Amino acid sequence: MDVYSPGGHIDCTFEFNDRGRGPKVAAHYIVAADGLLLRADLTGNDYLKAPVDEHFAVKDAIAVWKSTSESGQAHAAGFYISNNGASAESALLVGALLKAKNVPVKLLPAGEARLERLTDVTLEDHTRKLHVTEFAITGLSFEPQTVWLDDDQHFFGSPGKWFAILREGWEGTNDQLYALDRAAEDTRNARLAHELAQHLDHPLAVEHVRLFDSEQAAIREDQTVVINGQRITMVGPSAAVVVPKDAQHIDGKGKTLLPGLFDMHVHAQPLDGLLNIASGVTNVRDMGNDIEELKHLQTQWDSGAAIGPRVWKAGFIDGHGPFQAPTGLYADTVEEAQAAVNRYADLGYVQIKVYSSLKPELVPGIVKTAHARGLRVSGHVPNGMIASQFVEDGADEVQHINFIFLNFLASQVKDTRTPERFTAVGANAAKLDLQSKEVNDFIELLQKHHTTVDVTLATFEGMFTGRPGKVSPDFAPVLNRLPAQVQRGAYTGGLPVTEQNDQLYRDSYDAMLRMTKRMYDAGIPILAGTDATAGIMLHRELELEVRAGIPPSKALQIATLNAARLLKQENELGSIAPGKRADFLLVEGNPAEHISDIRRCRLVMKNGVLYKSADVYGAVGIKPAD
């Protein structure tokens, strides 16, 4: 709710509930005649329920700000962006940009914003009409942020499929506005695809390069790889490969050529296409999405109308309830569950992912139907079950390392649909003896059932070890490469901790790494997936696997050939060999020895189309790695 009062005073309350998570913020703003903020006071809690206590004020032309994660001051000629701003704040920024008359506005603490007017429409709802305008703000994130305002320049809405904010009483306009949003986004992405994708007219030879052999998880020195069209045609020692006379040459000395990477846990969004390709991720497995949205995105990426990876799709099934997921299909009966599986199978999905609110008794039937249709089954372990029961009921895979620990905490956790699935692990994971009989028995169960574990280590690093005012370790390696306003998010912290449990949560995250290595040593297949910021966080996932004790070459194998095999794509993808799809990334250095070299991406090819990593990163405001 936004209340506008004389003198530029605006009072806002902002709250939503996302499966037990979500912010609750009360904000008061005072706006000057030029549209810049004179004061902002915000209190409440953030998405992970950590305290919000943020204040900004201008006095004697000096702006001063302080929150739980940062403090500073500067000359006041700028618009302050709060860490936990209410929805009205974007409208206030648009107002300041309009008053600036096409001149960029400095942002505080850092960066600058630009404004583009996209489109307008007169909405109709029964007997009411309302004219609204869509604006795009550049400078807040990786891509322009869009917002709809009424003619008084008051916030009207941000439409969406997963998440939408709309003025009360006008909720029925979401689809109409979202269609306009998507059309503008498609136009921008088509322009970027035209500018950044290089469609080659001649063969391409990458010469004298260090090659990562994913079949053997080993390096082969001084190799030459020739690509013609969409396929790799020759691979071998440089002295033995005869390069076609009309080939384009790339000098690979000092660099390593790897198969295109797989991110095995994404929830694909349009922005992710650029982030993934820039990072060498040419293949993803989507683990839950709106059916029509994902179809649209996949069609764009496959056709080249937008830049993005190949997609393999997991169909998302949850049960109805207060913590139900915001997307996918819902099933509360045997018949509904069977129908959901069959619908996904008919649409060409390769896997079913069940979620936390699904009734446990429906799992065996879902597994039976899915396996009969040739689909794997994985997921969050539904509330009321533990991982061992999920595996015994036939699940092929478990998502997230926290559910492995929850297997041993059933008596201490009331409801795994809530954030307790994180906090209980934080309070107890470090105390679990990983060599105990119960852990050994569980590992043997995973071995017996050939169960895969999608650990998503990067998802939890910031959650368990990030602290307000300090750079979250998952973003630390890339911080200086990110847009100024994105960098601020790296300082906001993770789960709320106290002086008493701060170290315990850190130790519990270390236990997650040790459990990952424990499973790896036992031969349990581990996947590399992010469930986090696309592209750059897959690099972090690989670094964390190595930190856990997995050799760098094996971590690279996990993210290439092993992923391709799980998806039954090893004849086409996952290694660099004659006849396979022309997918690769070319990086400086040798990530098979120093895994962080995977960040030093220079060229990426997907299906014979070549991209300069620096240019694609630049399109989303990220600097290339040195």
Secondary structure, DSSP 8 states (H G I E B T S, - for coil): -EEEETTTEEEEEEE--BTTB--EEEEEEEE-TTS-EEEEEEEEE-TTS-EEEEEEEEETTEEEEE-SS-EEEEES-SEE--TT--THHHHHHHHHHHHTTSS-EEEESS-EEEEEEEEEEEEEETTEEEEEEEEEEESSSSS-EEEEEETTS-EEEE--SS--EE-TT-GGGHHHHHHHHHHHHHHHHHHHHHHH-EE-SS-EEEEEEEEEETTTTEEEEEEEEEEETTEEEEEEETTT----TT-EEEE-TTEEEE--EEEEEE---HHHHHHHHHTTEEEEEE-S--HHHHHHHHHHHHHTSS---EEEEEEEEE--STT--SSSEE-SSHHHHHHHHHHHHHTT--EEEE-TTS-GGGHHHHHHHHHHTT-EEEES--TT--HHHHHHTT-SEEE-HHHHHHTT-GGG-S-TTSTHHHHHHHHHGGGS-TTSHHHHHHHHHHHHHT-EEE--HHHHHHHHH--TTS--TTTGGGGGGS-HHHHHHTTS-SS---TTTHHHHHHHHHHHHHHHHHHHHTT--EE---SSSTTHHHHHHHHHHHHHT--HHHHHHIIIIIHHHHTT-TTTSSS--TTSB--EEEEES-TTTSGGGGG-EEEEEETTEEEEHHHHHHHTT-----
